[in-house]
Each structure stands twice: as C-alpha cells, then as structure tokens.
Amino acid sequence: MATYKVTVATGDMVEAGTSNSISITLVGSYGESRQTTVSFLSLPGKEKSLSVHCGQDLGPIVLIRLHKWRLFLEDAWFCKDVRVTAPNGTLYRFPCYQWLEGVTTVEVREGSGRTHPMVDDKLQILKEHRHRELAARQEAYRSALRPWRTWVMAGKGAREGKKCAEVPPLACRGASHFLSGFLLRHSSWNSLDEMRTIFSRTQVPEYVAKHWQEDDFFGSQFLNGNNPIIIHRCTTLPLKFPVTPEMVAGSLGGGTDLGKELQEGRIFIVDYKVLENIPTDTIYGRQQYVAAPLCLLHQGTDGLLRPIAIQLSQTPGPRSPIFLPSDDEWDWLLAKTWVRNADFYSHQLLTHLLRTHLFGEVFAIATLRHLPTCHPLFKLLIPHFHFTLHINTLARSVLINQGGLIDKVMTYEGLLLVVQRGLEQVTYTSLCLPDDIRHRGMSHVPNYHYRDDGMSLWEAIESFVTGIVTFYYDGDAAVSGDTELQAWVMDIFTNGSWLSHPHPGIPSSLQTVMELIKFLTMVMFTCSAQHAAVNNGQYDLGAFVPNAPSSMRHPPPSEKGRAFLQVHVAVSLQRLLGQYPEEWFTEAEPRRLIRAFQGQLEEIRDRIEERNHLAELRYNYLNPLETENSISI
C-alpha cells in the first residue's frame, strides 16, 4: 500500500470555487491511482488536502487528471495548482491556472521543465498526453488567427480595388483605450483655446497645449513621443525631397552648410510614404484628407531636434511646395500640423496596432498552439499574453472594423492597405531594439529617452531570458532538437505573414542558444516595454487635439500663403513587467532569476525617476512602474 498526500488549491478570484464534484487521478511511470474525490472546493483562495491510497508505488508522478461533473447546476471551477507528496517524500507540483467548465477531464503535467530520467512507460505516457493537450489546443485555436490573416490578405485586395470581407467580431471581455478612446465630435471649435475644454487640466496636456506650436517641442516628439521609431538619420537627401542648401541656410545657423551637416550626421528625416494615395471617407458630409509628407530635421548645437523643411506629398513639383520655418507663421504651422496628422495614423496603425497588438497576437496564438503548459518557454511567455486576445477582439469589434472609428476617416480598405504596406516594411532588425537603433543611426542622439530607457529594459529582459534558457537548454543541440520550439517558431513565421512577404533575417527556425535568447527577448520586449512606449503617452500627447489631429477637412495646401487651420477632431487588471502571480516555474533557479529580474527593474525605475525629478517634461512611458507585462489595453 502506498499513500500519496495531495493538496488542491482553488484560485482566489471571485467565483473561483465550485459546488460541482471534483476528483483526481494520479498517473505515474508504473501505474495510476483510482479516482479520488476532492470535497469542499466552494471557497476561493482555499486549499484542500487529501490522501490518495494506491495498491502499489506509482513511480515518479508524471501527470494528474482532474475530473469535474455537475451535480445539479453547472458551476465552473478555477484550479490554481495541485501538489503531490509521494511516500518517499518527493514533492511534485502541477501548476494549472485554468477554468474547468461542464463535464470534463483535464490532464496537467508535472511542472518541472527538466524531466526526471524516463523509463519507457513514462515516456509513452508523456507523449500521449502531449499529443492530446496540443491537439485540443490546435482545435481551440485553429481559426483564431483568421482575423490577422484576413487583414494581411485583404490589404492586397484593397490595393487592387477589391471589396474586403469583414472580420466577424468575437465575444470578449475587457476594456481598451486603443486609439485613446477617441470620440468623434460633430461640432467645431471657434478657437484653439476652446479645445482645452475637452481634457482635464493635468500636467502634460497643459504643457502640450502651451508648447505645441514650437519647433523644439515638435522635434522632440520624434524622440520621446508616441511614435519614436519612425525617425532616421539622413546622410543623402532623396530625390523626391529636393531641399537645397539655400532653403535651409537660415535654419542651420551662420556658416553651416547642409552638405556638411549631412556628412556629420546632424540631419534626420521622417517619411510617411506608407500613407500615399490612401482612400478616405466623409464625416457628417465633410470629405476627409490624408497626406504622405516628408519632414527634415536638424540637430542643433544644443542637441535639440528642430524641423527645417516639410513637403506634404511624395511627388515634388510646383504643386508640392517645400515649407520652411522662414515661411509665414500659419503656413509653417499648417505644414507641421499635416505632419502630426500623418504621424497619428503611422503611430496608431503601424507602430501601435501592427507592431505590438497584432504581432503580440501571433506570438500568443503560436504559444497556445504548440507549447504544452509544462514547457519552460510556455511558462516564461504566457504572462506576457495576458488579455491580449481579448483586447484585440474588442478592437476588431468597434475600432478597426468596417464602420468603426478609423473607417469614419480612412476607409476600411485604406486601413487595410496601410497595414499591408507597413507589414512589408517589418524586418527582424526593426523588431529588435538594439539593432533598430543602430540601423536608424540613432545611437548617439542626445535626449533620446525612448532609446535609453528601452535599452535598459531590453538588457534586463535579455539577462532574465538568458538565465532561463541556459538553465533548461544545455547547448545548441537541445535547442535545434526541441520539436515543440521549432513548431512554435515556424508558426510565428508563417502566420506573421513573413512566409508570403519574406524579409532577410526573420527566422523560421532557431538552431542555437543565442538565437533563442534573442528571439525570446524580442517577443517579451514587444509585448511589454514596446507596447508601453507607444501606448502610454496617448492621452498625454493627444488630449490637446492640434498636437495629434486625426481628421483633416481640407486637402493639403498646394501653394503657400493660403494657410488656415481647420481640424475636425477625433479625441482620442494591470500587471506590471516582472510581476508573475501565477507560479508556473516550480524549480528554485527560475524563481531566483525572477527575483533578480525584479531587482534590475527596480534599479531602472530609480534611475528614470531621478531623471524625471529634474525635467520640465518627464518621460515616464518606459518606467517599470508604468510598463505592463502584456498588451492588455
């Protein structure tokens, strides 16, 4: 006779307990127990201990089965985890963290990512369980990526003038301020001061309202605003942007030549070509317009970036003048406003939606489809997908669907076309912050807080990932031979649409420990820090509408001296990075690594807060105190 001590823990959320019948079966290498009833699981946050008696030693416990059936009424149960102590004192832990609904049996594998030496029977048990678990996942998520793929494929149809199929909304729970909760307003303001009435008088929006017309503040937002990844160092002016030295001589300072500034790396460019010829719609009978401008900026001797030339189309010529700071005040302000409008769409549809929300969805679905719950990479990644699928579903229901908010300005076909074009520009380099900073020539630009804070977080995440990976993988062969890992990477490659739009460097497999560390760091950074950087400042920088106009009611000016500003305005459960309330890892070393990661984040927080204490306008969007673990808003 062998007796096993079992502790079953119910989650602490509301209604986690159940009045239904729950029983458990232990499965070991040498056999399995009979079903044993677990009683009194009606209270959230409570544990129930029981004994399971077996006629023989079951050997190493490899999985458990939790059985649920209703007595009278259905009453779902949330299982936190199960702990089993064998007769010889060995403790086995089974993290669960899932709801059991209806009449069901759920199998949960032992939580250690490093398995015990396997006998043939145990290996066969685990293979059969893995097949059942992943087959169930495949069935549950086989169509979950359809919205993403529909978007990508529909973009091509939009370009060819075909009507796109609507993505059906799915039920979800959660809340979003995707696009900052923008609310279209029918009436117009009579003055710029009236626009202040729509936001509460908080520090940053007040600063924006006071300084939005200034060139210094305009330039600073390309470094520390909502869209800090679009600016590039410019060493050669493109032919489509024929700025001459004479045009900008007054903006560069006495004795400074444009050619010299280009060579010495003090000229920067922002190009919104992705918005060229995008179809627009009408709002309350008023035609809407979107431009595809180019903006040239100069880094002064004081280290600040200032705009020195703006062209509002991709085609130079008499009907596409180059606007300069020396122009009439309102001509220059209107040109900058058109850039801010283009930046609004570039940010919302590409930097925010595509590069965080939609890629986060691809990462999440691949993880759910290919990595079993006991896989160390599942444990590492799953906290970083918390509510991502829910928030994306909500966005498809009200914001980026046909008839949604974006469709009211830019047609649904135009929306898909922008995302399609943006996807074609996504490279592995652009998704990995250190590589992206170097590629854009932004390594040494002063006052680039997005780069500095982002690099601190990237390095902290990379250090944490390195510890986890080297603990579970003892060499390159273990990485290349992990079939579940390879299926996961291939799923991301395929459903990220890189299969149909190949880019050099984007991996479809991972062969070495270093490749795996980099890829995992990119996934975690994208779903946490990168989303925070491009999401958290939306109210701060967009509440005062002229700084982030989402709708323009007149076409871009084709000549100077006819400027007037008429903007129709779209006003636009937290878990912080490093917080892991679900204890997926059961070994001591991963837990130590989590504590070390949290310590690094505290140091980063302290450095940022010390800098912000002295700043007139703080940059806090990558402060670990405001950076969520996942894309959940």
Secondary structure, DSSP 8 states (H G I E B T S, - for coil): -EEEEEEEEE-SSTT---SSEEEEEEEESS-B---EEE----STT-EEEEEEEESS---SEEEEEEEEE-SSS---EEEEEEEEE-TTS-EEEEEEEEEE-SSEEEEEE-S-SS-----HHHHHHHHHHHHHHHHHHHHHHTTTTHHHHHHHHHHHHHHTT----------------GGGG-EE-SS--SSTGGGGGGS---HHHHHHHHHTT-HHHHHHHHHHSS-TTS-EE-SS--TTS---HHHHHHHH-TT--HHHHHHTT-EEEEE-GGGTT--B-EETTEE-B----EEEEEE-TTS-EEEEEEESSSS-BTTB-EE-TTS-HHHHHHHHHHHHHHHHHIIIIIIIIIIIIIHHHHHHHHHHHH--TTSHHHHHHGGGGTTHHHHHHHHHHHTSSTTSTGGGTB-HHHHHHHHHHHHHT--HHHHSHHHHHHHTT-TT-TT-HHHHHHHHHHHHHHHHHHHHHHHH--SHHHHHT-HHHHHHHHHHHHHTTTTTS--TT--SS--SHHHHHHHHHHHHHIIIIIHHHHHTTHHHHHSSGGGS---BSS---SSSS-----B--EE----BTT---S----SHHHHHHHHHHHHHHHHHHHHHHHHHHT-SS---TT-TTT-BSS---
